[in-house]
Amino acid sequence: MTSTQSRVAPRPTPAAPRVAAPPPLSRPPAPSPLPSRRTRVAGRWRYDRHSGEWWWSPEMSSLYGLAADGRGPCTEVLVAAEHPDDRPRTIDALSAAVTGAEGFCLEVRLLADGGEVPVVLLGEPLLDDDGRVTAVEGLVVEAPRPADDRVRALETEVSQLRTAMAGRAPIEQAKGVLMLLTGCGEQVAFDLLAHISSHTHRKVREVAVDLVASASGQRPLSAEVRAILRDACPPGSGGH
């Protein structure tokens, strides 16, 4: 009897348990954008007493609306842009600067878009060798809306600006003296001032004040400064 080998079906291998795929990692929420901080606008201006002409920087023109108005910078535009209650103070301050060489720092309000924009108007006269006012130049800084901390910070900034601008007048006059003495240009005159300052270990403004005082006959220069000037302007070079 022929035996037939029985075929045994292989036992099925149990399927591996299905593991659920992990949920996709959720991205952390994007940080909320920080509120944009509006940059405070600061404009520069200059009034030439001899020509009667004004110069305003683009920021100054933007504050006073010249782009939309179409007019050039002038006293009328400057004053008309302010709140009516502030205009007399501005006129008085400008007059005192031109006729009495008095610097000023005013808080005024500009009229814009049906509202008011508080600004600080700063002016400093520039004098010639005889003490006459040749020009008045300054800044207009857009002030923050009333907030005690920011107002105090602005007052400090304005004080620093006034100090810096007050030091410019003798420096500009001293540059003119050096330009006459040496026949050099404006930048070279300033470089010479800085050179004297470095070698005498004194501030540029202090050196400038001494140069202007010497040029007007108030007091002689120190021997050290005279030696530096002799090197910069040897005899026969056209200087005095």
C-alpha positions in Angstrom: 0.0 0.0 0.0 1.4 3.2 -1.1 1.4 5.8 1.6 0.9 9.3 0.6 2.8 11.9 2.5 0.4 14.3 3.9 1.1 17.9 3.1 0.8 20.0 6.1 0.0 23.6 5.5 2.4 25.9 7.3 1.0 27.6 10.2 0.5 31.2 9.4 2.9 33.5 11.2 0.9 35.8 13.4 1.0 39.3 11.9 2.8 41.9 13.9 0.4 44.1 15.7 -0.1 47.3 13.9 1.3 50.3 15.7 -0.4 53.5 15.0 1.8 56.1 13.4 2.6 58.9 15.8 0.7 62.0 15.0 2.7 64.6 13.2 4.6 67.0 15.4 2.7 70.1 15.7 4.7 73.3 15.0 4.8 75.7 17.9 2.7 78.7 17.2 4.5 81.5 15.5 5.4 84.3 17.9 3.1 87.3 17.7 4.8 90.1 15.9 6.1 92.8 18.1 4.3 96.0 17.7 6.2 98.2 15.3 8.0 101.0 16.9 7.6 104.2 15.0 10.9 106.0 14.5 10.9 109.5 15.8 11.4 112.0 13.1 14.2 114.6 13.5 14.7 117.4 10.9 17.5 119.9 10.4 17.2 123.5 9.3 19.3 126.6 8.7 18.5 130.2 8.2 21.0 132.5 6.5 20.7 136.0 7.8 22.4 137.7 4.9 20.4 136.1 2.1 17.3 135.5 4.1 17.1 132.0 2.7 16.1 128.8 4.6 17.4 125.3 4.1 15.4 122.3 5.4 16.4 118.6 5.4 13.9 116.1 3.8 12.8 115.1 7.3 12.1 118.7 8.2 10.1 119.2 5.0 8.1 116.0 5.7 7.2 117.3 9.2 6.0 120.6 7.8 4.2 119.2 4.8 6.3 120.9 2.1 5.9 118.0 -0.3 2.1 118.3 -0.4 2.2 122.1 -0.1 4.6 122.8 -3.0 6.1 125.9 -1.3 9.7 126.2 -0.3 11.0 126.6 3.2 10.4 130.0 4.7 9.5 131.7 8.0 5.8 131.9 7.0 5.6 128.1 6.4 7.5 127.4 9.7 5.1 129.5 11.8 1.9 128.7 10.0 2.4 125.0 10.5 2.2 125.5 14.3 -0.7 125.8 16.7 -1.9 129.4 16.8 -1.0 129.6 20.5 2.6 128.6 19.8 3.3 130.9 16.9 4.2 134.1 19.0 6.8 132.2 21.0 8.4 130.9 17.8 8.5 134.4 16.3 10.0 135.9 19.4 12.6 133.1 19.7 13.7 133.5 16.1 14.0 137.3 16.4 16.1 137.0 19.6 18.4 134.5 17.9 18.9 136.7 14.9 19.2 140.0 16.6 20.5 139.0 20.1 22.5 135.8 19.4 20.2 133.9 21.8 19.7 130.1 21.4 16.3 128.6 22.1 14.5 125.4 22.8 10.8 125.4 22.4 8.0 122.8 22.7 5.4 123.5 20.0 2.6 121.7 18.3 2.4 121.2 14.6 -1.0 121.0 12.9 -1.3 117.8 10.8 -4.2 115.6 9.6 -6.7 117.4 11.8 -4.6 116.7 14.9 -1.5 118.0 16.7 2.1 116.7 16.5 4.2 117.8 19.4 7.8 118.7 18.4 10.8 120.3 20.0 12.2 123.3 18.0 15.8 123.9 18.7 17.9 126.8 17.4 21.5 128.1 17.8 23.0 131.2 16.2 26.3 131.1 14.4 28.6 134.2 14.8 31.4 135.7 12.7 34.7 136.9 14.1 33.1 140.2 15.2 30.3 138.5 17.1 27.6 139.2 14.6 25.0 136.6 13.8 25.5 135.2 10.3 23.0 132.3 10.5 20.8 130.3 12.8 20.6 126.6 12.5 18.9 123.9 14.5 16.7 120.9 14.8 13.1 119.9 15.0 12.5 116.6 16.9 9.2 114.9 16.9 8.3 114.4 20.5 6.7 111.3 21.9 3.1 111.4 23.0 3.0 112.3 26.7 4.5 109.5 28.7 6.7 110.5 31.6 9.6 108.2 30.9 9.9 109.0 27.2 9.4 112.7 27.9 12.3 112.7 30.3 14.4 110.8 27.8 13.6 113.4 25.2 14.5 116.3 27.5 17.8 114.6 28.1 18.4 114.2 24.4 17.5 117.8 23.7 19.8 119.0 26.4 22.6 116.9 24.8 21.8 118.3 21.4 21.9 121.9 22.7 25.3 121.3 24.3 26.6 119.8 21.0 25.3 122.6 18.9 26.5 125.3 21.3 30.0 123.9 20.7 29.7 124.1 17.0 29.8 127.9 16.7 33.4 128.4 17.9 34.5 125.4 15.9 33.0 126.8 12.7 34.7 130.2 13.5 38.0 128.5 14.2 37.8 126.6 11.0 37.4 129.9 9.2 40.4 131.4 10.9 42.6 128.4 9.9 41.3 128.5 6.3 42.4 132.2 6.2 45.8 131.4 7.8 46.7 128.4 5.7 44.6 128.8 2.6 43.2 125.3 3.1 39.7 123.9 2.6 37.1 123.3 5.3 37.9 119.6 5.9 41.6 120.2 6.2 40.9 123.1 8.6 38.9 120.7 10.8 41.6 118.0 10.6 44.1 120.6 11.7 41.9 121.5 14.7 41.7 117.8 15.6 45.5 117.5 15.2 46.0 120.4 17.6 43.5 118.9 20.0 45.3 115.6 20.0 48.8 117.0 20.6 47.7 119.4 23.3 45.4 116.9 25.0 42.5 119.3 24.9 39.0 119.2 23.5 38.5 120.4 20.0 36.0 123.1 21.2 38.6 124.4 23.8 41.2 124.7 21.0 38.7 126.5 18.8 37.7 129.0 21.5 41.4 129.9 22.0 42.0 130.3 18.2 39.0 132.6 17.9 40.0 134.6 21.0 43.6 134.9 19.6 42.3 136.0 16.2 40.2 138.7 17.8 43.1 139.9 19.9 41.7 138.8 23.3 44.6 136.6 24.3 47.7 135.0 22.7 48.0 131.4 21.7 50.1 129.0 23.7 53.6 128.4 22.4 52.7 124.8 21.7 49.8 125.8 19.4 51.9 128.5 17.7 54.5 125.9 16.9 51.9 123.5 15.4 50.5 126.4 13.3 54.0 127.4 12.1 54.5 123.8 10.9 51.2 123.9 9.1 51.7 127.3 7.7 55.5 128.0 7.2 56.7 131.5 6.2 56.1 132.3 2.6 53.1 130.0 2.2 50.6 132.8 2.1 49.5 132.6 5.8 49.8 135.3 8.4 
